[in-house]
Amino acid sequence: MKDKRPRLCKEGEPLEGRKVLDVVLRSLNIRSDNPKAAMGFEWQKIIGNRLYPHVKIVEIRQNTLVLRADHPSWAQITLMQQKKILALLERRFPSLQIKSIHMLIA
C-alpha cells in the first residue's frame, strides 16, 4: 500500500536543510521580515557565542525583552551587557522599541 501524503522531496531526493526550514516556517506563518522573528534568527549574533547557549528569548512585553538564563551567573553577565544589547537591538530593530531587559532564571 502506497503512502499518499504529499512529500517535500522530488523523485526521492531529500531537500536541503534550509529548504525544509523555509517550508516549516511558512507552515507556521513565521516570516523572516517580521522584526520579532528576525531578532530570534539573529539572537546568537546579538547576544554573542559565550551567552547564546545560556540565555534565551522568552517574549517581548511592551518595551521589555524578557530573557531566561539557565544560571544566575549568566543572568548577571547578561545584565552587565544590557546597554550594549539594547543599543544593538535599537539599531537593528527600531520598530520593536525595546527599552529594557527583564531576566528570569530557569
C-alpha positions as CSV (number, residue, x, y, z in Angstrom):
1,M,0.0,0.0,0.0
2,K,1.5,3.3,-1.1
3,D,1.6,6.3,1.3
4,K,-0.5,9.1,-0.3
5,R,0.7,12.0,1.9
6,P,2.4,14.8,0.0
7,R,6.2,14.8,0.2
8,L,8.6,17.7,0.2
9,C,11.2,15.9,-1.9
10,K,11.3,15.4,-5.6
11,E,11.9,11.9,-7.1
12,G,13.2,10.6,-3.8
13,E,16.0,13.2,-3.3
14,P,16.0,14.8,0.1
15,L,15.7,18.6,0.4
16,E,18.5,20.7,1.8
17,G,18.1,21.7,5.4
18,R,17.5,25.3,4.6
19,K,14.6,24.5,2.2
20,V,13.0,22.3,4.8
21,L,13.3,25.1,7.4
22,D,11.7,27.5,5.0
23,V,8.8,25.1,4.5
24,V,8.3,24.6,8.2
25,L,8.5,28.4,8.9
26,R,6.0,29.1,6.2
27,S,3.6,26.5,7.5
28,L,3.8,28.1,11.0
29,N,3.3,31.5,9.4
30,I,6.7,32.8,10.6
31,R,8.2,35.3,8.2
32,S,11.8,36.5,8.4
33,D,10.7,40.0,7.5
34,N,8.8,40.2,10.9
35,P,11.1,42.1,13.3
36,K,10.4,39.7,16.2
37,A,11.2,36.6,14.1
38,A,14.3,38.3,12.6
39,M,15.5,39.1,16.1
40,G,15.1,35.5,17.0
41,F,17.0,34.4,13.9
42,E,19.9,36.8,14.8
43,W,19.9,36.2,18.6
44,Q,23.2,34.4,18.6
45,K,24.9,37.4,16.8
46,I,23.2,39.8,19.2
47,I,24.0,38.1,22.5
48,G,27.3,36.5,21.5
49,N,28.6,33.0,21.3
50,R,29.5,32.9,25.0
51,L,26.0,33.7,26.3
52,Y,23.9,32.2,23.5
53,P,23.7,28.6,24.9
54,H,22.6,30.0,28.3
55,V,20.3,32.9,27.6
56,K,17.1,32.5,25.5
57,I,14.3,34.9,24.5
58,V,11.0,34.3,26.3
59,E,8.9,37.1,24.9
60,I,8.6,40.8,24.4
61,R,6.2,42.6,26.8
62,Q,5.5,46.1,25.7
63,N,9.0,47.6,25.5
64,T,10.7,45.0,27.7
65,L,12.7,42.0,26.3
66,V,12.1,39.1,28.7
67,L,15.0,36.6,28.8
68,R,15.6,33.3,30.6
69,A,19.1,32.3,31.8
70,D,19.9,28.8,32.9
71,H,22.0,30.0,35.9
72,P,22.2,33.2,37.9
73,S,25.7,33.9,36.8
74,W,24.7,34.0,33.2
75,A,21.8,36.3,34.1
76,Q,24.2,38.7,35.8
77,I,26.7,38.7,32.9
78,T,23.8,39.4,30.5
79,L,22.6,42.3,32.7
80,M,26.2,43.7,32.8
81,Q,26.0,43.8,29.0
82,Q,22.4,45.3,28.9
83,K,23.4,48.7,27.5
84,K,25.3,47.0,24.6
85,I,22.5,44.6,23.9
86,L,19.8,47.3,24.0
87,A,21.9,49.6,21.7
88,L,22.3,46.8,19.2
89,L,18.5,46.0,19.3
90,E,17.7,49.7,18.8
91,R,20.0,49.9,15.8
92,R,18.9,46.6,14.1
93,F,15.2,46.5,15.2
94,P,14.0,50.0,15.9
95,S,10.3,49.1,15.3
96,L,10.3,46.8,18.3
97,Q,11.2,49.8,20.6
98,I,12.8,47.6,23.2
99,K,14.0,49.8,26.1
100,S,14.7,47.3,28.9
101,I,15.6,43.7,29.7
102,H,14.0,41.5,32.3
103,M,15.8,38.4,33.4
104,L,14.2,35.1,34.5
105,I,16.2,32.3,35.9
106,A,15.4,28.7,34.9
